[in-house]
Amino acid sequence: MDSDSAPFAEKLNALLADHTAQWVVLLAAAFLLLFINAYQSGLYGDALIYAGEARLIADSGEYFTLRFGQELNHHGPLLFWLAAVTIKLFGPTPFAATLFSRLFGIGCVVLTGWLGTYLFGRNVGWFAALALVTCYTFTRNTTTLRMDSAVTFGVLLAMLGYFRGEEWWGAPLFFLGIVIGVLAKSLPGFLPLFLAPLHALLTGNFHWPWKKPARRWLYWSPLLILAISWWGYLAWIYGSKVFVFYLNDFSSTDHQAGGVFRLQRFFETYFLDFGVKFLPWIVFTVFGLGALTRAALDSKKQRSQRADAALLLAWILAVVIAGGLKPSQYQRYWMPALPAVAVATAISVVRLLGNRMPTWIPATVAALTIIAAGGFTALPVASRGGSSEKLSAMAELINHRLAPGTPVPILTLKGQSERTAFVPAGDRGRCRFYFGREAQPLTLSGANDEMLQGRVMMIVPKEVYGRLAGRLKLDPLIQTDFWVLAETTPA
């Protein structure tokens, strides 16, 4: 038995020592982390607003309009268009809404691995990809409908084109990455226009536009027109007010405190809270950033090595400064810098390991991936269902009871009167996405008036249903984690 197990262990060890096999293990883990429970996972926060607009775009076929909201102006249309296409194909499910965000996330993992490999060696590339995909901030904002994974992918794609500029496809890929980033999330997509010239300047490869080496890049620069053409179209259709709305959104505090509290929130959001969520990697990140700083300042090192180190530091610093300029602070603004953070982390890990790749590390990743996949598969279907199936049943019943285009009454305690009553933005987005209908705010007095006309069907927030059910004589039809579809009992 021992003689049989020894050759098997040797073969397994040899397999895990192969770099291709290590990447297969890592990509399998990445797909599991980013796609596990993708069909049943819920949408939350702003993702509900985005998904609602994408659903209305899909139903109406109006891809070039702001009729459903200003989000396509504030961020860019790319993710809304892609989500609308997948909603057309797969229906209004969380999987359809988040599919491209997750796919862009996989692309970020692959390109981060390539970046680390190109600059510092293949082991750094592998660990950088592992650090990125296991980063809470990255996975949380990639497994929902947000623009952050797409803009990060665009930045990485542009830097791939820059570093492979000697190839015929390098220059067009550079500008294509910028187009993707800008159409995904507007201004952050222009980050490579700062990073690439800075690195070229530091390495001594910077050329003025009229010099011959720069001409090939200039020939492809008109692709940038695609990046800004969307806002040119909006200005042509709606006038200059689109820029006013854009600036108002950019300068919005989003109900966050200003002054000294803003500075406090900046450090808490981008450093303290992020550091806790990035444990245990953050320890290696600190040492990695220290190593990059020493390399950038070491005059004995080659110029290209110093430039590579300075590039990563400037990359992180630029994103942090840009995020700090916004009055509202959110950790997702870190996203475009996470590949550079992951590479810095990997540098420290690889140095600790003596530039070796112990086979027990990919073996551990493979084992955890298999265990997680098996554990999820073994879960009862009901425990994986969430509210999506109930919302689908709710949509079917609403479509049966209400005429097409009729808003869905949602009981609200927001506002002091019928005129000022409103439904929160997240609930409006949820109503749009799952039902393809607008939400109609319904107050208590309005509900009482409607009851005089006969049976009334309405949606009631679950947190208030218990104390209002008896008062309004409500019978529950379908309950989810946050809503109860109910109707009044006839007198």
Sequence and secondary structure as in RCSB ss.txt:
>XXXX:A:sequence
MDSDSAPFAEKLNALLADHTAQWVVLLAAAFLLLFINAYQSGLYGDALIYAGEARLIADSGEYFTLRFGQELNHH
GPLLFWLAAVTIKLFGPTPFAATLFSRLFGIGCVVLTGWLGTYLFGRNVGWFAALALVTCYTFTRNTTTLRMDSA
VTFGVLLAMLGYFRGEEWWGAPLFFLGIVIGVLAKSLPGFLPLFLAPLHALLTGNFHWPWKKPARRWLYWSPLLI
LAISWWGYLAWIYGSKVFVFYLNDFSSTDHQAGGVFRLQRFFETYFLDFGVKFLPWIVFTVFGLGALTRAALDSK
KQRSQRADAALLLAWILAVVIAGGLKPSQYQRYWMPALPAVAVATAISVVRLLGNRMPTWIPATVAALTIIAAGG
FTALPVASRGGSSEKLSAMAELINHRLAPGTPVPILTLKGQSERTAFVPAGDRGRCRFYFGREAQPLTLSGANDE
MLQGRVMMIVPKEVYGRLAGRLKLDPLIQTDFWVLAETTPA
>XXXX:A:secstr
 HHHHHHHHHHHHHHHHSHHHHHHHHHHHHHHHHHTTTTT    THHHHHHHHHHHHHHH   S  TT SHHHHT
 SHHHHHHHHHHHHH S HHHHHHHHHHHHHHHHHHHHHHHHHHH HHHHHHHHHHHHT HHHHHHHSSS SHHH
HHHHHHHHHHHHHTTTSTTHHHHHHHHHHHHHHHHSGGGGTHHHHHHHHHHHHT    TTSHHHHHHHHHGGGHH
HHHHHHHHHHHHH THHHHHHHHHHT  TT   THHHHHHHHIIIIIHHHHHTTTHHHHHHHHHHHHHHHHH TT
S HHHHHHHHHHHHHHHHHHHHHHHSSS  GGGGGGGHHHHHHHHHHHHHHHTTT   THHHHHHHHHHHHHHHH
HHHS HHHH TTHHHHHHHHHHHHHHS TT  EEEE   SSSTTT    HHHHHHHHHHHSS EEEE HHHHHHH
HTTS  EEEEEHHHHHHHHHHHTEEEEEE SSEEEEEE   
